[in-house]
Amino acid sequence: MHHDIDIQQHDHPSADDLANISRQFRALNDQQSGVFPSKALHQIAYSPDRQIVGGLVGDISWGWLHIDTLWVAESYRLSGIGTSLMDRAKAEAIAMDVE
């Protein structure tokens, strides 16, 4: 056990810290299982007046499409925005030959 390690809870970790953890995780998995193409997904739906009304955050990696967050503003729900966001993510995965 490493008694000199300081573990802290962060409610708002920095983007750099999160990216570093993800990079290290991917490197380990790539080393263990082979390199798979990967891509971050950040899709944002805008209203005509450029307000954000929906979005999708996820990634394509290790042969999988992973959706972390899918959100559509209440006033735009049932308008097909969520379906469009998912369809676009799926199309990206298919283009990368991911199941």
C-alpha positions as CSV (number, residue, x, y, z in Angstrom):
1,M,0.0,0.0,0.0
2,H,1.3,3.5,-0.9
3,H,0.9,5.6,2.2
4,D,2.5,8.7,0.6
5,I,-0.2,8.9,-2.1
6,D,-2.7,11.8,-1.7
7,I,-6.2,10.8,-3.1
8,Q,-8.7,13.7,-3.4
9,Q,-12.3,14.0,-4.4
10,H,-12.7,16.7,-7.2
11,D,-16.1,18.0,-8.0
12,H,-14.7,20.0,-11.0
13,P,-11.5,18.4,-12.2
14,S,-9.5,20.2,-14.8
15,A,-10.0,19.2,-18.5
16,D,-6.2,18.5,-18.6
17,D,-6.4,16.1,-15.6
18,L,-9.3,14.2,-17.2
19,A,-7.6,14.0,-20.6
20,N,-4.4,12.7,-18.9
21,I,-6.3,9.9,-17.1
22,S,-8.1,9.0,-20.3
23,R,-4.8,9.0,-22.3
24,Q,-3.1,6.7,-19.8
25,F,-6.2,4.4,-19.7
26,R,-6.3,4.2,-23.5
27,A,-2.5,3.5,-23.7
28,L,-2.8,0.6,-21.3
29,N,-5.7,-0.9,-23.1
30,D,-4.0,-0.4,-26.5
31,Q,-1.0,-2.2,-25.1
32,Q,-3.1,-5.1,-23.8
33,S,-5.6,-5.5,-26.6
34,G,-4.1,-3.9,-29.7
35,V,-4.7,-0.4,-31.1
36,F,-8.3,0.4,-32.2
37,P,-9.2,3.6,-34.0
38,S,-10.8,6.0,-31.6
39,K,-12.7,9.3,-31.9
40,A,-14.3,11.7,-29.4
41,L,-17.9,12.6,-30.2
42,H,-19.1,16.1,-29.3
43,Q,-22.3,17.0,-31.1
44,I,-24.3,20.1,-30.3
45,A,-27.7,21.0,-31.6
46,Y,-28.4,24.8,-32.0
47,S,-31.7,26.6,-32.4
48,P,-32.0,29.2,-35.3
49,D,-31.0,31.9,-32.8
50,R,-27.8,29.8,-31.9
51,Q,-29.0,28.7,-28.4
52,I,-27.9,25.2,-27.4
53,V,-31.0,22.9,-27.4
54,G,-29.3,19.5,-27.3
55,G,-26.1,17.6,-27.4
56,L,-24.4,14.3,-27.3
57,V,-21.1,13.5,-25.7
58,G,-19.4,10.1,-26.1
59,D,-16.6,8.3,-28.0
60,I,-15.9,5.5,-30.3
61,S,-13.1,3.3,-29.0
62,W,-12.0,-0.3,-28.7
63,G,-14.6,-1.3,-31.3
64,W,-17.5,0.3,-29.4
65,L,-19.8,3.3,-29.6
66,H,-20.2,4.8,-26.1
67,I,-22.7,7.5,-25.3
68,D,-21.9,9.3,-22.1
69,T,-24.5,12.1,-22.3
70,L,-27.5,12.7,-24.5
71,W,-29.6,15.7,-23.7
72,V,-32.4,17.7,-25.5
73,A,-34.0,20.8,-24.0
74,E,-37.6,20.1,-22.8
75,S,-39.2,22.5,-25.3
76,Y,-37.5,20.6,-28.2
77,R,-38.2,17.0,-27.0
78,L,-40.2,14.8,-29.4
79,S,-38.9,16.9,-32.3
80,G,-36.4,14.3,-33.5
81,I,-33.3,16.0,-32.3
82,G,-32.3,13.2,-29.9
83,T,-32.8,10.6,-32.7
84,S,-30.8,12.8,-35.1
85,L,-27.9,13.0,-32.6
86,M,-28.0,9.2,-32.1
87,D,-28.2,8.6,-35.8
88,R,-25.2,10.8,-36.4
89,A,-23.2,9.1,-33.7
90,K,-24.1,5.7,-35.1
91,A,-23.1,6.8,-38.6
92,E,-19.7,7.9,-37.3
93,A,-19.2,4.5,-35.7
94,I,-20.2,2.7,-38.9
95,A,-17.8,4.8,-40.8
96,M,-15.1,3.5,-38.5
97,D,-16.3,0.0,-39.0
98,V,-17.5,-0.4,-35.4
99,E,-20.4,-2.6,-34.3
